[in-house]
Amino acid sequence: MNKTILITAAVLGVTSVILGAFAAHGLKKLVTPDAIASFETGVKYQMYHALFLLFVGTSTYISSGYKNAIFYLVLVGVIFFSGSIYLLATNVLTSFDFKKIAFITPVGGLLLIISWVVLLVNFVKFQPD
């Protein structure tokens, strides 16, 4: 599982850099400054959680059950939170109204919060050798 977590962290990291560059250069002429700022919020949270997964995947202080839970919470949380922000920020570029799916943004945020709570619970319960 550690390898899967680390590969996912790397994929989230590289795509956040690509999306950040896209926001800074490709979107400037296409959407409003507010939309770019919103898009960049999605990029930041994606990168924060890529780094979080790097920590989780390399830590020996997190049990495998907690690692699994954190991994899936972060993965779905980033897809829902950052993914929906990307779609909402670029809504004017498509014919589909992504505002219809805006409710998943806070669900994704909640999943990200829960992933950190799971880490906290793991540390509270951790018994050093």
Secondary structure as UniProt FT lines:
FT   HELIX           2..21
FT   HELIX           22..26
FT   TURN            28..30
FT   HELIX           33..58
FT   HELIX           64..89
FT   HELIX           91..93
FT   HELIX           98..101
FT   TURN            102..103
FT   HELIX           104..125
//
